């Protein structure tokens, strides 16, 4: 059985999720048209996108607040709305009220288990189904790792209060749990703040002992407790949280600012003959063209 050609319609705000989803589908043998992998620099993008839509048997519409609000994404799904030879499958990344035209299409819920979503999606791509339940349009779901990250973020935010004199540490870490659920934390800022947290608390402890009026015995007890927390609890918390934020699951969850920087061809000093990367700079006469190519929704 031949696998269908797939066109990925999405918002750039979900690029971490879409990139991994595309990789998994290609690994399963599907041909996926994804704009930043297929658009040829120097060639009008509108014609290329139209060609990708024409050649696709299935349009995967990644449903999120940003994609449904995007006029470019809307143009894509409306382009194939009345084409009986094409299927639209809704990939539910966020549940929200949908346009009436999309409510009767096939759908797969990716808000919970990613692996279960992948398995169900591949099954539907190979064999269309008649949905027994309406597409979810409300409710919040998140993978377990998101809840774990939020919990550890709350602990990190609490410890940042002991380094309140730094100002930046509590400003970044106290709202981190909420920003994890909103997927809008800044990865670089959070990572730097976490690495600095043990240092900030260490200096706080030194300042407390220097200027406190506690007697020597009480100071020794306080110092022992503080040092124990500093040496064992806080570094373990920092390392665990950074590793989780680096994980594939959290990279799929976060918006672009929550993703770590990726390099197409990372330089290795041990490789005397690094392969070059060819690239193109094209001048766009209209600002909408630039936005479409580089921001995409």
Residue pairs with C-beta under 8 A, 6 or more apart in sequence:
1 126
3 28
3 29
3 30
3 31
3 125
3 126
4 30
4 56
4 57
4 58
4 87
4 125
5 30
5 31
5 33
5 55
5 56
5 57
5 58
6 25
6 30
6 31
6 32
6 33
6 56
6 57
6 58
6 59
6 60
6 125
7 32
7 33
7 52
7 53
7 56
7 58
7 59
7 60
7 76
8 18
8 21
8 22
8 32
8 33
8 34
8 35
8 60
8 62
9 59
9 60
9 61
9 62
9 67
9 73
9 76
9 77
10 18
10 60
10 61
10 62
10 64
10 67
10 73
10 296
10 297
11 62
11 64
11 66
11 67
11 69
11 70
11 73
11 296
11 297
12 66
12 256
12 295
12 296
12 297
13 64
13 66
13 67
13 255
13 256
13 297
14 62
14 64
14 66
14 67
14 93
14 255
15 256
15 259
16 251
16 252
16 253
16 254
16 255
16 256
16 258
16 259
17 62
17 93
17 110
17 252
17 253
18 34
18 62
19 34
20 248
20 251
20 252
21 60
21 62
21 91
21 118
21 252
22 32
22 34
22 37
24 118
25 32
25 121
25 122
25 125
26 32
28 122
30 125
33 52
33 55
33 56
35 45
35 49
35 52
35 296
36 296
38 48
38 52
39 45
39 48
39 49
39 293
40 48
41 279
41 280
41 281
41 282
42 280
42 282
45 289
45 292
45 293
49 76
50 79
53 59
53 76
53 79
53 80
56 80
56 86
57 85
57 86
57 87
58 86
58 87
58 88
58 89
58 125
59 76
59 77
59 80
59 86
59 87
59 88
59 89
60 89
60 91
60 121
61 67
61 73
61 76
61 77
61 88
61 89
61 90
61 91
61 102
62 91
62 93
63 90
63 91
63 92
63 93
63 94
63 95
63 96
63 98
63 107
64 93
64 94
64 96
65 94
65 96
66 297
67 73
67 93
67 297
68 74
68 96
68 98
68 99
70 297
71 297
72 292
72 296
72 297
73 297
74 99
77 88
77 102
78 101
80 86
80 88
81 88
81 101
87 105
87 106
87 128
88 102
88 105
88 106
89 105
89 106
89 107
89 108
89 121
89 124
89 125
90 98
90 102
90 105
90 106
90 107
90 108
90 135
91 107
91 108
91 110
91 117
91 121
92 107
92 108
92 109
92 110
92 111
92 135
92 136
93 110
93 111
94 111
95 111
95 136
95 137
95 138
95 139
95 140
95 141
96 137
96 138
97 137
97 138
98 135
98 137
102 135
103 134
103 135
103 137
104 131
105 135
106 124
106 128
106 129
106 131
107 131
107 135
107 136
108 117
108 120
108 121
108 124
109 117
109 136
109 141
110 117
111 136
111 140
111 141
111 142
112 141
112 142
112 143
113 143
114 143
114 249
114 252
142 181
142 253
143 249
143 253
145 244
145 247
145 249
145 250
145 253
146 180
146 181
146 249
146 250
146 253
148 244
149 180
149 241
149 244
149 245
149 250
150 177
150 180
150 181
151 177
152 237
152 240
152 241
152 244
153 173
153 176
153 177
153 180
153 241
154 177
155 237
156 173
156 176
156 194
156 197
156 237
156 238
156 241
157 170
157 173
157 174
157 175
157 176
157 177
159 173
159 197
159 201
159 234
159 237
160 169
160 170
160 172
160 173
160 174
160 193
160 197
160 200
161 170
161 174
162 200
162 201
162 204
163 169
163 170
163 197
163 200
163 201
163 203
163 204
164 170
165 200
165 204
165 207
166 196
166 200
168 193
169 193
169 196
169 197
169 200
172 186
172 189
172 190
172 193
173 190
173 193
173 194
173 197
176 185
176 190
179 185
183 253
183 254
183 255
183 258
184 255
184 257
184 258
185 254
185 257
185 258
186 257
186 258
187 245
187 254
187 257
187 258
187 259
187 260
188 261
190 245
191 242
191 245
194 238
194 241
194 242
195 238
195 242
197 234
197 238
198 230
198 234
198 235
198 238
201 230
201 234
202 230
205 223
205 226
205 227
205 230
208 222
208 226
209 219
209 222
209 223
212 219
212 222
214 222
244 250
246 260
250 258
251 258
251 259
251 260
264 277
265 274
265 275
265 276
265 277
267 274
268 274
284 290
284 293
